[in-house]
Amino acid sequence: MRNLVVLFTLLFSITSFAQRADFQEIDFTKADSIAHYYKNASLKNLPVLTHNLTASLKTDVEKFRAIYTWVSSNIANDYSSYLKISSKRKRLAKDREAFLDWNSSITPKVFKSLLEDRKTACTGYAYLVKEMANLAGFNCDIIDGYGRTPNLLLKEDSAPNHSWNRVQINDKWYLCDATWSAGETIVVNGSPFFQQDYFDGYFLADAELFSKNHFPIQKEGSQPIKKENLDAFIAGPVIYKEAFLAPIIPIAPVAMHNNIQKGASVTFTLKVPKEFTGNTQLLLNKGGSQKNGNPNIIKKEGKISLVQNFEKKGLYDVHISIKNQLIATYVIKVK
């Protein structure tokens, strides 16, 4: 019951955000083409660059799309800067006021480096999106908080480690993450290498799904973070970026780690678009050996449930796959 109450609290906090489905009729081809045309344009005069990206576009969402696509496609992720910022965040994690003061002071410094080197950490991506969106007439804010990825799982004492944006379009607020849209950092022979690869799933993302791997910290003067909410966020399943394309939202189990008795079943439930069609599978990994599960699949409008029985003891990594793309991972301990 406690987990359900916490989950309700988290969902209630993001109901004020809309999602990209509001703009199904919009073709972003022109906006993306303009962003590509101005590839490698100078950052030294942001008003001019913003005007060039948006002036010929008719709708507000297309204008913001051109800005977002340009930022995500032209700025490299600076891994060394990320490590320095993460280290500082960790040192100040227990001093909220000091953290907020430092976080505000570092943003202009990060932006100056961004202008000179065209690379940055998440703070720089969020700051650049905000500055250009504001120049184009949008209300756009930076949101600081916690980000979870398959390669970046959090602990109870983890410090805030990520920044993203909210933007107001047609009187509604939307969420986006230009850092995670830009590509990924790959470590090769011990050296980090940023691979630019635009990913569309974090543009005006589904708010409920977004909350599965983004947890905001409160601004100065607002109520402090409730520990049970943060704990529930940290304990959630691993969500892969491919889930954002549909979107596909894992809603049960609530937690990643689950203990059951031998012979019991676990129901894995996904919220899917009403028109969704796709081959849904469970992959069961036990001791490094992986095989396909044999769940009973129950389909209803907007929801898919996979009921998997576990007949043998052991520790299972359970991966949910749709169209051969990983969506989520759970850990099931069978006693």
KAVENNOR-V508949 format. One record per residue. N is the residue number from 1. RES is the residue in one small letter. OMEGA is omega in whole degrees, 0 to 359 (NA if undefined). Layout:
n->N res->RES omega->OMEGA
n->N res->RES omega->OMEGA
This chain:
n->1 res->m omega->181
n->2 res->r omega->179
n->3 res->n omega->180
n->4 res->l omega->178
n->5 res->v omega->179
n->6 res->v omega->180
n->7 res->l omega->179
n->8 res->f omega->180
n->9 res->t omega->180
n->10 res->l omega->181
n->11 res->l omega->180
n->12 res->f omega->184
n->13 res->s omega->182
n->14 res->i omega->181
n->15 res->t omega->180
n->16 res->s omega->180
n->17 res->f omega->177
n->18 res->a omega->183
n->19 res->q omega->186
n->20 res->r omega->180
n->21 res->a omega->176
n->22 res->d omega->186
n->23 res->f omega->182
n->24 res->q omega->183
n->25 res->e omega->183
n->26 res->i omega->175
n->27 res->d omega->184
n->28 res->f omega->183
n->29 res->t omega->182
n->30 res->k omega->180
n->31 res->a omega->180
n->32 res->d omega->179
n->33 res->s omega->178
n->34 res->i omega->178
n->35 res->a omega->179
n->36 res->h omega->181
n->37 res->y omega->181
n->38 res->y omega->177
n->39 res->k omega->178
n->40 res->n omega->175
n->41 res->a omega->183
n->42 res->s omega->175
n->43 res->l omega->187
n->44 res->k omega->179
n->45 res->n omega->184
n->46 res->l omega->178
n->47 res->p omega->179
n->48 res->v omega->180
n->49 res->l omega->180
n->50 res->t omega->178
n->51 res->h omega->181
n->52 res->n omega->182
n->53 res->l omega->191
n->54 res->t omega->192
n->55 res->a omega->185
n->56 res->s omega->182
n->57 res->l omega->188
n->58 res->k omega->186
n->59 res->t omega->180
n->60 res->d omega->183
n->61 res->v omega->176
n->62 res->e omega->179
n->63 res->k omega->179
n->64 res->f omega->178
n->65 res->r omega->180
n->66 res->a omega->178
n->67 res->i omega->184
n->68 res->y omega->180
n->69 res->t omega->180
n->70 res->w omega->181
n->71 res->v omega->183
n->72 res->s omega->184
n->73 res->s omega->187
n->74 res->n omega->183
n->75 res->i omega->180
n->76 res->a omega->177
n->77 res->n omega->181
n->78 res->d omega->186
n->79 res->y omega->180
n->80 res->s omega->176
n->81 res->s omega->178
n->82 res->y omega->180
n->83 res->l omega->179
n->84 res->k omega->180
n->85 res->i omega->179
n->86 res->s omega->180
n->87 res->s omega->180
n->88 res->k omega->179
n->89 res->r omega->181
n->90 res->k omega->181
n->91 res->r omega->183
n->92 res->l omega->188
n->93 res->a omega->184
n->94 res->k omega->178
n->95 res->d omega->189
n->96 res->r omega->182
n->97 res->e omega->178
n->98 res->a omega->179
n->99 res->f omega->181
n->100 res->l omega->178
n->101 res->d omega->180
n->102 res->w omega->183
n->103 res->n omega->178
n->104 res->s omega->183
n->105 res->s omega->185
n->106 res->i omega->186
n->107 res->t omega->178
n->108 res->p omega->179
n->109 res->k omega->178
n->110 res->v omega->181
n->111 res->f omega->178
n->112 res->k omega->177
n->113 res->s omega->179
n->114 res->l omega->180
n->115 res->l omega->185
n->116 res->e omega->189
n->117 res->d omega->182
n->118 res->r omega->172
n->119 res->k omega->187
n->120 res->t omega->171
n->121 res->a omega->185
n->122 res->c omega->180
n->123 res->t omega->180
n->124 res->g omega->176
n->125 res->y omega->183
n->126 res->a omega->180
n->127 res->y omega->180
n->128 res->l omega->176
n->129 res->v omega->180
n->130 res->k omega->183
n->131 res->e omega->182
n->132 res->m omega->178
n->133 res->a omega->177
n->134 res->n omega->178
n->135 res->l omega->180
n->136 res->a omega->176
n->137 res->g omega->180
n->138 res->f omega->163
n->139 res->n omega->183
n->140 res->c omega->183
n->141 res->d omega->170
n->142 res->i omega->175
n->143 res->i omega->177
n->144 res->d omega->179
n->145 res->g omega->184
n->146 res->y omega->174
n->147 res->g omega->178
n->148 res->r omega->174
n->149 res->t omega->177
n->150 res->p omega->180
n->151 res->n omega->183
n->152 res->l omega->178
n->153 res->l omega->186
n->154 res->l omega->174
n->155 res->k omega->182
n->156 res->e omega->182
n->157 res->d omega->180
n->158 res->s omega->178
n->159 res->a omega->172
n->160 res->p omega->190
n->161 res->n omega->188
n->162 res->h omega->177
n->163 res->s omega->178
n->164 res->w omega->186
n->165 res->n omega->163
n->166 res->r omega->182
n->167 res->v omega->180
n->168 res->q omega->179
n->169 res->i omega->181
n->170 res->n omega->176
n->171 res->d omega->175
n->172 res->k omega->179
n->173 res->w omega->181
n->174 res->y omega->181
n->175 res->l omega->177
n->176 res->c omega->182
n->177 res->d omega->183
n->178 res->a omega->179
n->179 res->t omega->183
n->180 res->w omega->174
n->181 res->s omega->189
n->182 res->a omega->184
n->183 res->g omega->180
n->184 res->e omega->178
n->185 res->t omega->181
n->186 res->i omega->178
n->187 res->v omega->181
n->188 res->v omega->182
n->189 res->n omega->178
n->190 res->g omega->181
n->191 res->s omega->180
n->192 res->p omega->179
n->193 res->f omega->180
n->194 res->f omega->179
n->195 res->q omega->180
n->196 res->q omega->182
n->197 res->d omega->185
n->198 res->y omega->178
n->199 res->f omega->191
n->200 res->d omega->190
n->201 res->g omega->182
n->202 res->y omega->176
n->203 res->f omega->183
n->204 res->l omega->188
n->205 res->a omega->174
n->206 res->d omega->187
n->207 res->a omega->180
n->208 res->e omega->178
n->209 res->l omega->179
n->210 res->f omega->182
n->211 res->s omega->179
n->212 res->k omega->179
n->213 res->n omega->173
n->214 res->h omega->179
n->215 res->f omega->185
n->216 res->p omega->168
n->217 res->i omega->182
n->218 res->q omega->175
n->219 res->k omega->180
n->220 res->e omega->179
n->221 res->g omega->179
n->222 res->s omega->182
n->223 res->q omega->179
n->224 res->p omega->179
n->225 res->i omega->174
n->226 res->k omega->185
n->227 res->k omega->182
n->228 res->e omega->177
n->229 res->n omega->179
n->230 res->l omega->179
n->231 res->d omega->179
n->232 res->a omega->177
n->233 res->f omega->181
n->234 res->i omega->184
n->235 res->a omega->184
n->236 res->g omega->180
n->237 res->p omega->173
n->238 res->v omega->179
n->239 res->i omega->179
n->240 res->y omega->187
n->241 res->k omega->181
n->242 res->e omega->178
n->243 res->a omega->185
n->244 res->f omega->185
n->245 res->l omega->185
n->246 res->a omega->356
n->247 res->p omega->176
n->248 res->i omega->189
n->249 res->i omega->174
n->250 res->p omega->182
n->251 res->i omega->177
n->252 res->a omega->357
n->253 res->p omega->181
n->254 res->v omega->183
n->255 res->a omega->178
n->256 res->m omega->183
n->257 res->h omega->181
n->258 res->n omega->178
n->259 res->n omega->178
n->260 res->i omega->176
n->261 res->q omega->177
n->262 res->k omega->180
n->263 res->g omega->180
n->264 res->a omega->180
n->265 res->s omega->173
n->266 res->v omega->179
n->267 res->t omega->177
n->268 res->f omega->186
n->269 res->t omega->180
n->270 res->l omega->169
n->271 res->k omega->185
n->272 res->v omega->175
n->273 res->p omega->184
n->274 res->k omega->183
n->275 res->e omega->187
n->276 res->f omega->170
n->277 res->t omega->181
n->278 res->g omega->180
n->279 res->n omega->183
n->280 res->t omega->183
n->281 res->q omega->168
n->282 res->l omega->176
n->283 res->l omega->184
n->284 res->l omega->180
n->285 res->n omega->180
n->286 res->k omega->179
n->287 res->g omega->179
n->288 res->g omega->178
n->289 res->s omega->185
n->290 res->q omega->176
n->291 res->k omega->177
n->292 res->n omega->173
n->293 res->g omega->177
n->294 res->n omega->185
n->295 res->p omega->168
n->296 res->n omega->185
n->297 res->i omega->180
n->298 res->i omega->182
n->299 res->k omega->172
n->300 res->k omega->180
n->301 res->e omega->178
n->302 res->g omega->183
n->303 res->k omega->175
n->304 res->i omega->176
n->305 res->s omega->178
n->306 res->l omega->183
n->307 res->v omega->184
n->308 res->q omega->176
n->309 res->n omega->180
n->310 res->f omega->186
n->311 res->e omega->183
n->312 res->k omega->178
n->313 res->k omega->176
n->314 res->g omega->180
n->315 res->l omega->184
n->316 res->y omega->163
n->317 res->d omega->183
n->318 res->v omega->181
n->319 res->h omega->173
n->320 res->i omega->183
n->321 res->s omega->175
n->322 res->i omega->183
n->323 res->k omega->178
n->324 res->n omega->176
n->325 res->q omega->178
n->326 res->l omega->181
n->327 res->i omega->183
n->328 res->a omega->177
n->329 res->t omega->174
n->330 res->y omega->174
n->331 res->v omega->181
n->332 res->i omega->176
n->333 res->k omega->182
n->334 res->v omega->183
n->335 res->k omega->NA
